[in-house]
Amino acid sequence: MKKSLIILVLVWMGGLAQLAASEYTKLLKNPDNDVKYAAATAYFENGKYTKAITLFEQIAKAFRGTDKAEKILYMLATAHTRQKDYYSGAHYYNSYVQTYINGDHIAECRYMLGYCYYQQSPEPELDQTATEKAIEAFQFFLSMHPNDEHAEQVKGYLHDMYEKLAARELANAKLYYNLGDYKGNNYRSAIVTAMNAMNDYPESQYLEEFAMIVVRSKYKEAIKSVDSKIASRSSDALDECLYFRQEHPQSKYDKEISRIINHLKKYYQSE
């Protein structure tokens, strides 16, 4: 008896699904754009985003220049984002903020544009175009809406992305250092990369790592120098060690700094 009831329920549900599919197919072919707009809005409000997107994309051109065009663009952007399609979401949010600078949803769309780029931001070793777009969008959002409810959250997102860019620069600086003297003065490249990163990301958690790369690179550069540059480079390396200790007095690298200082002093006393 129970099995028969279950079969009847499944058949009934299947019939409803077929009926719904049939109605939706008819709706797609309906020439009345107002009917499609009403249906798409209802689908959107009920969380049926795929169907809403299909209908909105069908009628978007027909409503261009009307008072419904802004809402269609907003719902398209929102529907894509709620389906975690951040690429399409960014496309539509960008269209919105470029077209409706005084729109009803301008603050939300500026925030969501940055958020879509943020969600596309990859691991540090990959291309960071999306990260840079997110930073640009969020900075603009904060400049236009400093007191918005999302402002503090945006600051957190910005911190995350600056750290990602700093991590990328740290990897680059380490690469130059590890390459050493192979095909050119990579120690100098490591120094420049690390120092630029410290200037660009002054609140980064990697500041000590960057500073240590500078110390190591100047040390290596000094002990591998030609005679005419030994004195000036050794002095520069020693100064860098003292500066490191001043900036990072309880560093985990303190013993290494001591070894470098002692070696530099002994090395140049023997010259």
Contacts in CASP RR format, 6 or more apart in sequence:
PFRMAT RR
TARGET T0000
AUTHOR 0000-0000-0000
METHOD contacts of the structure
MODEL  1
MKKSLIILVLVWMGGLAQLAASEYTKLLKNPDNDVKYAAATAYFENGKYT
KAITLFEQIAKAFRGTDKAEKILYMLATAHTRQKDYYSGAHYYNSYVQTY
INGDHIAECRYMLGYCYYQQSPEPELDQTATEKAIEAFQFFLSMHPNDEH
AEQVKGYLHDMYEKLAARELANAKLYYNLGDYKGNNYRSAIVTAMNAMND
YPESQYLEEFAMIVVRSKYKEAIKSVDSKIASRSSDALDECLYFRQEHPQ
SKYDKEISRIINHLKKYYQSE
24 51 0 8 1.000
27 35 0 8 1.000
27 36 0 8 1.000
27 39 0 8 1.000
27 55 0 8 1.000
28 54 0 8 1.000
28 55 0 8 1.000
28 58 0 8 1.000
30 36 0 8 1.000
33 59 0 8 1.000
33 62 0 8 1.000
33 63 0 8 1.000
36 55 0 8 1.000
36 58 0 8 1.000
36 59 0 8 1.000
37 55 0 8 1.000
37 59 0 8 1.000
37 63 0 8 1.000
37 68 0 8 1.000
37 72 0 8 1.000
39 55 0 8 1.000
40 51 0 8 1.000
40 52 0 8 1.000
40 55 0 8 1.000
40 56 0 8 1.000
40 59 0 8 1.000
40 72 0 8 1.000
40 75 0 8 1.000
41 52 0 8 1.000
41 71 0 8 1.000
41 75 0 8 1.000
43 49 0 8 1.000
43 51 0 8 1.000
43 52 0 8 1.000
43 55 0 8 1.000
44 52 0 8 1.000
44 56 0 8 1.000
44 75 0 8 1.000
44 78 0 8 1.000
44 79 0 8 1.000
47 82 0 8 1.000
49 79 0 8 1.000
49 80 0 8 1.000
49 82 0 8 1.000
49 83 0 8 1.000
50 83 0 8 1.000
52 75 0 8 1.000
52 79 0 8 1.000
53 76 0 8 1.000
53 79 0 8 1.000
53 80 0 8 1.000
56 72 0 8 1.000
56 75 0 8 1.000
56 76 0 8 1.000
56 79 0 8 1.000
57 76 0 8 1.000
59 72 0 8 1.000
60 69 0 8 1.000
60 72 0 8 1.000
60 73 0 8 1.000
60 76 0 8 1.000
63 69 0 8 1.000
63 72 0 8 1.000
70 96 0 8 1.000
70 99 0 8 1.000
70 100 0 8 1.000
70 103 0 8 1.000
70 104 0 8 1.000
70 105 0 8 1.000
73 92 0 8 1.000
73 95 0 8 1.000
73 96 0 8 1.000
73 99 0 8 1.000
73 100 0 8 1.000
74 96 0 8 1.000
74 104 0 8 1.000
74 105 0 8 1.000
74 109 0 8 1.000
76 89 0 8 1.000
76 92 0 8 1.000
77 89 0 8 1.000
77 92 0 8 1.000
77 93 0 8 1.000
77 95 0 8 1.000
77 96 0 8 1.000
77 109 0 8 1.000
77 112 0 8 1.000
78 112 0 8 1.000
80 86 0 8 1.000
80 88 0 8 1.000
80 89 0 8 1.000
80 92 0 8 1.000
81 89 0 8 1.000
81 93 0 8 1.000
81 112 0 8 1.000
81 115 0 8 1.000
81 116 0 8 1.000
84 119 0 8 1.000
86 115 0 8 1.000
86 116 0 8 1.000
86 117 0 8 1.000
86 119 0 8 1.000
86 120 0 8 1.000
87 116 0 8 1.000
87 120 0 8 1.000
89 112 0 8 1.000
89 116 0 8 1.000
90 113 0 8 1.000
90 114 0 8 1.000
90 116 0 8 1.000
90 117 0 8 1.000
90 120 0 8 1.000
93 109 0 8 1.000
93 110 0 8 1.000
93 112 0 8 1.000
93 113 0 8 1.000
93 114 0 8 1.000
93 116 0 8 1.000
94 113 0 8 1.000
96 105 0 8 1.000
96 106 0 8 1.000
96 109 0 8 1.000
97 106 0 8 1.000
97 109 0 8 1.000
97 110 0 8 1.000
97 113 0 8 1.000
100 106 0 8 1.000
100 109 0 8 1.000
107 141 0 8 1.000
107 144 0 8 1.000
107 145 0 8 1.000
107 148 0 8 1.000
110 137 0 8 1.000
110 140 0 8 1.000
110 141 0 8 1.000
110 144 0 8 1.000
110 145 0 8 1.000
111 138 0 8 1.000
111 141 0 8 1.000
111 145 0 8 1.000
111 148 0 8 1.000
111 150 0 8 1.000
111 154 0 8 1.000
113 137 0 8 1.000
113 141 0 8 1.000
114 133 0 8 1.000
114 134 0 8 1.000
114 137 0 8 1.000
114 138 0 8 1.000
114 141 0 8 1.000
114 157 0 8 1.000
115 134 0 8 1.000
115 157 0 8 1.000
117 130 0 8 1.000
117 131 0 8 1.000
117 133 0 8 1.000
117 134 0 8 1.000
117 137 0 8 1.000
118 130 0 8 1.000
118 131 0 8 1.000
118 134 0 8 1.000
118 138 0 8 1.000
118 157 0 8 1.000
118 160 0 8 1.000
118 161 0 8 1.000
120 130 0 8 1.000
120 134 0 8 1.000
121 128 0 8 1.000
121 130 0 8 1.000
121 131 0 8 1.000
121 134 0 8 1.000
121 161 0 8 1.000
121 164 0 8 1.000
122 128 0 8 1.000
122 130 0 8 1.000
122 131 0 8 1.000
124 164 0 8 1.000
124 165 0 8 1.000
124 167 0 8 1.000
124 168 0 8 1.000
124 171 0 8 1.000
125 168 0 8 1.000
125 171 0 8 1.000
128 164 0 8 1.000
128 165 0 8 1.000
128 168 0 8 1.000
131 161 0 8 1.000
131 164 0 8 1.000
131 165 0 8 1.000
132 165 0 8 1.000
134 157 0 8 1.000
134 161 0 8 1.000
135 158 0 8 1.000
135 161 0 8 1.000
135 162 0 8 1.000
138 154 0 8 1.000
138 157 0 8 1.000
138 158 0 8 1.000
139 158 0 8 1.000
141 148 0 8 1.000
141 150 0 8 1.000
141 154 0 8 1.000
142 151 0 8 1.000
142 154 0 8 1.000
142 155 0 8 1.000
145 151 0 8 1.000
159 203 0 8 1.000
162 201 0 8 1.000
162 203 0 8 1.000
162 204 0 8 1.000
163 201 0 8 1.000
163 204 0 8 1.000
163 205 0 8 1.000
163 206 0 8 1.000
165 200 0 8 1.000
165 201 0 8 1.000
166 197 0 8 1.000
166 200 0 8 1.000
166 201 0 8 1.000
166 204 0 8 1.000
166 205 0 8 1.000
166 206 0 8 1.000
167 206 0 8 1.000
169 193 0 8 1.000
169 194 0 8 1.000
169 196 0 8 1.000
169 197 0 8 1.000
169 200 0 8 1.000
169 201 0 8 1.000
169 210 0 8 1.000
170 194 0 8 1.000
170 197 0 8 1.000
170 206 0 8 1.000
170 209 0 8 1.000
170 210 0 8 1.000
170 213 0 8 1.000
172 193 0 8 1.000
173 190 0 8 1.000
173 193 0 8 1.000
173 194 0 8 1.000
173 197 0 8 1.000
173 210 0 8 1.000
173 213 0 8 1.000
174 190 0 8 1.000
174 213 0 8 1.000
176 186 0 8 1.000
176 187 0 8 1.000
176 189 0 8 1.000
176 190 0 8 1.000
176 193 0 8 1.000
176 217 0 8 1.000
177 186 0 8 1.000
177 187 0 8 1.000
177 190 0 8 1.000
177 213 0 8 1.000
177 216 0 8 1.000
177 217 0 8 1.000
177 220 0 8 1.000
179 186 0 8 1.000
180 186 0 8 1.000
180 187 0 8 1.000
180 190 0 8 1.000
180 220 0 8 1.000
181 187 0 8 1.000
181 224 0 8 1.000
185 221 0 8 1.000
187 217 0 8 1.000
187 218 0 8 1.000
187 220 0 8 1.000
187 221 0 8 1.000
187 224 0 8 1.000
188 217 0 8 1.000
188 221 0 8 1.000
190 213 0 8 1.000
190 214 0 8 1.000
190 217 0 8 1.000
191 213 0 8 1.000
191 214 0 8 1.000
191 217 0 8 1.000
191 218 0 8 1.000
191 221 0 8 1.000
194 210 0 8 1.000
194 211 0 8 1.000
194 213 0 8 1.000
194 214 0 8 1.000
194 217 0 8 1.000
195 210 0 8 1.000
195 214 0 8 1.000
197 204 0 8 1.000
197 206 0 8 1.000
197 210 0 8 1.000
198 204 0 8 1.000
198 207 0 8 1.000
198 210 0 8 1.000
198 211 0 8 1.000
201 207 0 8 1.000
204 210 0 8 1.000
207 247 0 8 1.000
208 248 0 8 1.000
208 251 0 8 1.000
208 253 0 8 1.000
211 244 0 8 1.000
211 247 0 8 1.000
211 248 0 8 1.000
212 244 0 8 1.000
212 251 0 8 1.000
212 253 0 8 1.000
212 256 0 8 1.000
214 240 0 8 1.000
214 244 0 8 1.000
215 237 0 8 1.000
215 240 0 8 1.000
215 241 0 8 1.000
215 244 0 8 1.000
215 253 0 8 1.000
215 257 0 8 1.000
215 260 0 8 1.000
216 260 0 8 1.000
218 233 0 8 1.000
218 236 0 8 1.000
218 237 0 8 1.000
218 240 0 8 1.000
219 237 0 8 1.000
219 241 0 8 1.000
219 260 0 8 1.000
219 263 0 8 1.000
219 264 0 8 1.000
221 233 0 8 1.000
221 237 0 8 1.000
222 230 0 8 1.000
222 233 0 8 1.000
222 234 0 8 1.000
222 236 0 8 1.000
222 237 0 8 1.000
222 264 0 8 1.000
223 263 0 8 1.000
223 264 0 8 1.000
223 267 0 8 1.000
225 233 0 8 1.000
227 271 0 8 1.000
230 268 0 8 1.000
230 271 0 8 1.000
231 268 0 8 1.000
234 264 0 8 1.000
234 267 0 8 1.000
234 268 0 8 1.000
237 260 0 8 1.000
237 264 0 8 1.000
238 261 0 8 1.000
238 264 0 8 1.000
238 265 0 8 1.000
241 257 0 8 1.000
241 260 0 8 1.000
241 261 0 8 1.000
241 264 0 8 1.000
244 251 0 8 1.000
244 253 0 8 1.000
244 257 0 8 1.000
245 251 0 8 1.000
245 254 0 8 1.000
245 257 0 8 1.000
251 257 0 8 1.000
END
